[in-house]
Structures are given as C-alpha cells and as structure tokens.
Amino acid sequence: MLPQLLSALLLVLGLMGALAWLARRMRLPHLAGNRESGLQLRSSMNLGQREKLVVVQFEGEQILLGVTASSINRLASTPAGPAAVEIKPEAAA
C-alpha cells in the first residue's frame, strides 16, 4: 500500500514539474505576465551590480526609470511613438 502511494505521489510531482518547465519554456501568456496590460519593457541598461536604467512604455508614454536595490525613481518621460524621441528630464519636485 505504501509503495503505491509513494509512486503515485512521485508521478504527480513529476507531472507538475514537467508542466511548469513546459509552461516556462513556451512562455505561456497567463504565466509569463499579461501582455495586454499596456505595460511593456522597451530597454534596460545595467549601470552597476544593483543599479540600472529601464525604459518602459505604459499607456502611450515612454518612462525612463532609475532602479536600485532600494528604490525606483522616475527620471524622465515622453509620449511614445514609432520614431526615436529624445527623452527630456522632468522638473525636480
């Protein structure tokens, strides 16, 4: 009885692991994040081990973010468009 229970448990855990691997490999939309949310990562540049600049697009606006281990700061923004547009810094608050 116990060997059958353990083999069934191992089979179920193995199937779950295989399905998780397959979902990650195929990048299924509902598991990898909602692409219809309007939020897109446009570009990213590492500045150090824990600092980076990130350009995201959200609702027709491109936003330049400074990301560190302890904070995220909005550095600049511009309307999104098909052509490259110079991002102008926002006034300091």
JOMO-V360677 format. One record per residue. OMEGA is omega in radians with two decimals (999 if undefined). D_FIRST is the distance of its C-alpha to the first C-alpha in Angstrom with 1 decimal. Layout:
# JOMO-V360677
((OMEGA D_FIRST) (OMEGA D_FIRST))
This chain:
# JOMO-V360677
((-3.13 0.0) (3.10 3.8) (3.12 5.7) (3.13 5.4) (3.13 6.4) (3.13 8.9) (3.09 10.2) (3.11 10.8) (3.12 12.5) (3.10 14.5) (-3.14 15.5) (3.12 16.8) (3.09 18.6) (3.09 20.1) (3.11 21.4) (3.11 22.9) (3.12 24.6) (3.12 25.9) (3.10 27.3) (3.12 28.9) (-3.13 30.5) (3.13 31.7) (3.11 33.2) (-3.12 35.0) (-3.11 36.2) (-3.12 37.6) (3.14 39.0) (-3.03 38.0) (-3.07 40.7) (3.09 38.6) (-3.09 36.6) (-3.11 39.6) (-3.08 42.0) (-3.13 44.1) (-3.12 47.0) (-3.09 48.8) (-3.11 49.4) (3.14 52.7) (3.14 51.9) (3.02 52.2) (-3.09 52.3) (-3.08 55.5) (3.13 56.0) (3.11 54.9) (3.10 56.7) (3.09 55.5) (-3.13 58.3) (-3.13 56.5) (-3.08 53.0) (-3.13 52.5) (3.08 55.3) (2.99 55.7) (-3.10 57.7) (3.01 55.9) (3.09 57.6) (3.06 55.7) (-3.13 56.9) (3.10 56.4) (3.05 58.2) (-3.13 61.1) (3.02 61.6) (-3.05 60.9) (3.06 60.2) (-3.11 60.5) (2.97 58.2) (-3.05 58.3) (3.03 54.8) (-3.14 54.2) (-3.05 51.3) (-3.10 52.6) (3.02 54.4) (-3.10 55.2) (3.05 58.9) (-3.07 60.6) (-3.12 63.4) (3.07 64.9) (3.12 64.4) (3.05 66.1) (3.14 65.7) (3.10 63.4) (-3.13 65.1) (-3.14 64.7) (3.10 67.3) (-3.13 67.0) (3.11 68.5) (3.14 69.6) (-3.11 67.6) (3.14 70.1) (3.07 69.1) (3.08 69.0) (3.13 71.4) (-3.11 70.1) (999 69.4))
